[in-house]
Every structure is written in C-alpha cells, then in structure tokens.
Amino acid sequence: MDFDLQAWMQAFIQVVQEAFAERVRFIGLQGSHARGEAHAESDLDVVVILDSLNATDIARYREAIAPLPHRARMCGFLSDADVLRCWDRADLFQFYHDTEPYFGALEPLLPSIAAADVRRAVHAGACALYHACCHNLTHARSLPTLHALQKNLRFVLQAKHFAQTGEYLRGKAALMEQLSPSESALLIPAKEDALESVSGALLQFLGETIQHYSADGGTCANESCENPAPAMVAPCASR
C-alpha cells in the first residue's frame, strides 16, 4: 500500500493539537519526505515547536504519538519557542530552509540570519566532516561510514551554494546540476575499491573549504544571502 504522507501529517497534527491545544506554535516536516525524495522506509522527520517545553511535555508528546501508524519511523525536532529564538543561527539557516511548514510559520519564531551565519554553517559543517573523514580513513576504514559522510556533505554544499548565489536548492538533483564536476562527484557513493581515493578527494575539498570559510577568510560573494529567513524576530543578542 502506498504511504499517504498528507493524510499521515494531518493525523499527526491532530494528535499534537489535542495534546497541547493553543500551546502549539509550529508543526513542520524535514528530511527526504519534505524534499520529495523519500523511499518506503524513509524516516518521518517532524518538527514541533511549543510555547515552552519540559520533561512532562515530552512524556505527553511521546504518549500522544504512540498510536500513530509508522511510529517506529518517526524522528525529528521538538523545541521550546524561546529556546529556538536563541539557537545558533548557523544551525538555523539549514533548519529554516529544510523545513516544510504544515501548521503555523517559522519566521516569527526565528532570529535574523545574516551572511556571516551562512558562512559559519559552511565552515562548521566542513570541520565536522573533515574530522570524521580523517577518523574513518585512519581507524574504521568503513565504506558505509564514508557513504554517510558523502550524504552529509550535501548540506555543506547547499550552504556553500547559497553563500555564493543567494539560492537555496533543497533537492539533490537541482543541487547536482549547479555543482562543479569535482563537487558533484563527491556526492556519488564510493565503490569498495575507491575508499582511499574518494576519502582523499573529500579531505582536500573540506580542507580548502574550511580555510576559505574561516572567520578571516573571503567574503560572501552575493549580498542576497543576507537574512535568508525574513527577520521577524530580533537576534537574542539585542533582546
């Protein structure tokens, strides 16, 4: 039987609203289902933002969603609205662009996101992948781990493309069309005999990216990357 995402989301929204009523500020969807790239076993990456959040609320949420079909595939992001407003803005750049709204709007819940935040998203993502790639090549030498790193590279490349052009490409196919041949090759899962060569190419790309997007590196090539999320809420530093 085909999975009806819209019907499932409506059932999810209903149980969350029944559990928290007017306390619900936002409900959305992320991941492969939001991008239209899901397969039969893809996770259901849901986003729920409440007016506040404590351990009792999490227990209530867990109880509310327990009867839902495909519960085992559910994951995602649960947060307090005030905490979200003070979240790291480099993280919020990707969060904003990768979230499909189903109830409410994210803009009033987010701080302003500037060009420097987008650059930091590129830099932080590249740093994390560089470390993991070095560790894998030195110790585990795992092809599945390399595949996971290549999958996560996509988010660095999305942020990098946005920093350069002001355009966010959520889908992989659209992103691949805009990348250089060497960049797009890094997203193709490595074959068994290519762990060394692909890891080496990935390390080189990440190292160059880290250096370019460091705090004292080059400037954003396109000023349209300023405030990718509409600045509906002042940054926490000014509150």
Salt bridges, closest charged atoms under 4 A:
GLU37 OE1 - ARG35 NE 2.99
GLU37 OE1 - ARG154 NH1 3.07
ASP51 OD1 - ARG23 NE 2.78
ASP57 OD1 - ARG23 NH1 2.96
ASP82 OD1 - ARG85 NH1 2.64
ASP88 OD2 - ARG120 NH1 3.02
GLU100 OE1 - ARG170 NH1 2.83
ASP117 OD1 - ARG120 NH2 3.89
GLU167 OE1 - HIS161 NE2 3.01
GLU183 OE2 - LYS160 NZ 2.76
GLU196 OE2 - ARG141 NH2 2.50
